[in-house]
């Protein structure tokens, strides 16, 4: 009898239970609103969308007449889809303090990072909850039901209409703040629909200016890289073509590093030691994200549109990868190779990962992968792997081995080598034998401290070796730190969880008398490649760089960061999402935004750079 009573109420039990589970996860996450009013609005938004699903099911409730298989399937599909969507969003809230974003969909290729961390249990609970709904439905269907009176049908229709209007209002009220945290106006289903619309729009809609087919086919091409001389003196007796090592730390903002004002004692002692030997660049921001765009964008001084998702126009899509690899750029490694450099990159990933394909497409002589390191460079490494990639210790150890063997400087050529680590990626923590910070309770501090230890071991070798006399060593990042909950907890007062932030740029250059501090005046990593080339004295070379050397006057009035089709302005007051621009920034911002959108268009048409074209000396546009 009790089961029959429960079965007859399987719809309200199912949806109310789902609402209770969501509110419990929300309350325990970093997304719980700070005020009672905001908490009430967020709860009401979830109740409205679940109420719509409930009323739709109620309007389709079983009647004594036989039902079609399609109607039966639709009745059971509604709670299944709702339950699945709530599972995904609750899991995202638990991990990141945010609902699924377009950026998260774009980076599904790295979803394996979070697999197994309670996901199997969550899926099992979702499946059981839905199966209880199914059992309740079939048990209630077997009981006698009078046909619903006309008044009851009208009430159900009114409920569907009322809840539908509430959900529509909620959808229209979804914010575009640029913040990577849940907003009080969001609810799981509506937020997911809003995200999917944005993601689909980014993949299939072009919003940029028209570029005349009657103008130059490659309108960005030029032969000069910078115009004025380097404002720093060259040290006497130094090598004319120094080696270059660039360490791109995975997702590392400047604010936690001691050299940049971080307040956690002993967190980054080796990076701070390195900063004391280097030029420390301040007020310098990332111009895009995440890793695929961040690395490519710095190496080509542009705004790549494609990221790393598993479908659409992305590097992890097997269908799209050949077309992306066929787009022509004039990258930093290509220009250096033209000037006699050997160019290399150390990647922590297996060759099955699209990142390595992208790096090879950018013209490196060789990209060393996980497989190369484990098989040839350092087999039987004394270190460890992390989530299927090389650990930070492994990666720096491999670089040490390559330098010790002279593998990078064959034939007496200077070398350029880039390195990208993985251990500081969002949602990871250090492995049991990694270096934890303090009591080890904060994953963001642990990861950075562990990277600092690995970098410190390499720095000890580097400074004691002959390379310290003829090699430029740069420490920077692919992009700012992703604002996961552990990072937000330690980022300090005034932090806004954007994916754009001040990032480190430390330059050790034994060939020049660099200042200890250099103010970039709110410029971005778009300027990285021309800045490095000016340090090397490489003034001319075919390129389509959008950036300008940090040592020259900036050509724009406001910096712009672009993450796909999400834009931010950067000025002396920090980072501003497009929806909240200061009035003084709007004209300059709109001009830069149009330049970015035009770059996207040229990429799609393979009009960034001509294939290996060489300009004659004194070509138009050359200073």
Protein Blocks (a to p, Z undefined) as FASTA:
>chain_A
ZZmmmmmmmmmmmmmmmmmmmmmmmmmmmklcfbfklmmmmmmmmmmmmmmmmmmmmmmg
ccfbdcdfklmmmmmmmmmmmmmmmmmmmmmmmmnopacdfklmmmmmmmmmmgoihmlm
mmmmmmmmmmmmmmmmmmmmmpccddddfklmmmmmmmmmmmmmmmmmmmmmpccehpac
ddfkbcfklmmmmmmmmmmmmmmpccbdcddfklcfblmbcfbfbfbdcfbdcdehiafb
dcddddddehiafklpmknopabehklmmlmmmmmmmccdehiacfbdcfklmmmmmmno
padfbdcbfehjdfklmklmmmmmmpccddfklmmmmnopacddddfbdfkbmklmmmmm
nopabdcdfklmmmmmmgoiabdceehiacfklmmmmmmmmmmnopmmgghiacdddddd
fklgghiacdfklccehjlpamklmmmmmmmmmmmmmmmmmmmpmklmmcccddddfbdc
ddbfklmmmnoghiacdfbdcdddddddfkbccdfbdcekhpafklmmmmmmmmnopabc
cdfbfbdcfkbccfbfbdcddehjaccdddfkbpadfklccfklmmmmmmmmmmmmmmmm
mmmnopmbcghiacdehiahiZZ
